[in-house]
Amino acid sequence: MWISSIVLVRKKNGQIRVCVDFRDLNNACPKDDFPLPIAELMIDATTGHEALSFMDGSSGYNQIRMAPADEELTIFRTPKGIYCYKVMSFGLKNAGATYQRGMQKIFDDMLHKNVEYYVDDLVVKSKKREDHLYDLRKVFECLRRYHLKMNPSKCAFGVTFEKFLGFIVRQQGIEIEQAKIDAILKMPEPRNIHELKSLQGKLAYLRRFISNIAGRCQLFSRLMKKDVPFEWDEACDKAFKSIKSYLMKPPVLVAPVHGRPLIILCFCSRALCRNPACSEE
């Protein structure tokens, strides 16, 4: 018998989430390799639509029943005794893959047409605003059929833009969330390798938006090598300020216009090679 302990975690809204420490159970479980969607492709597929609706599952994992034979594996200890889950719990190793597989089965005929989903984040999209109610109706019919509920406080219906997987998506394209830009603009110059790794991580998250990011970060990458001492010099400081200046007016990523020729530009040097695609305005 597996017996786990509970852990209290404060959520962003101030409420307390009761979690169970399933580490021992997870270590003994084989991994479900059902793939999660590629986030960048989902974000790209959400742009170019006149109407969007964003929904979030209401305690999504808890809406899936545990297999009766597996319920006792989720036993956890409390001051009032021991209990087990009859529904899938947050923290189980394969919960995300199980939920994703279920959503794919439910929305298989709508996927990448008027629906995108990432675990419990659901997007309904319509090329024309007048079609949006019809698309929403089809989605809600599926939700009712499988007894799935959404969290109304985390839903937005019929909007033209919204944050999705960390970025702002709208009909015209994809934008960086201002908070992520501010996090870099407010950073002081790195004083050690740990702070430089933090900067590199933030920049990597925005790599699609920063032109020639490999070239701009070339000096930083050199400092990351094991045999190179950490010395933040004037050239590094200049490169850092250049990136901050670039992010003061970040670009908007837009999809290629059908019928307009694409131009592939090739830039090569001893240090790097890049091949951006662009079109003439």
Protein Blocks (a to p, Z undefined) as FASTA:
>chain_A
ZZddddddddfkopacddddfklmmmmpccdfbdcddfklmmmmmgoiabdcddddehkl
lmpccdfklmmmmgccdfkbccddfbdcehiaklmmmmmmmmmmmmmmmgoklgccehja
ccdddfblklmmmmmmmmmmmmmmnopacdfklgcehiabdceehiacdfklccddfklm
mmmmmpccdfbfklmmmmmmmmmmmmmmmghklmmmmmmmmmmpmklccdddfklmmmmm
mmmmmmmmccddddddehiacdddddddfkbccddddddZZ
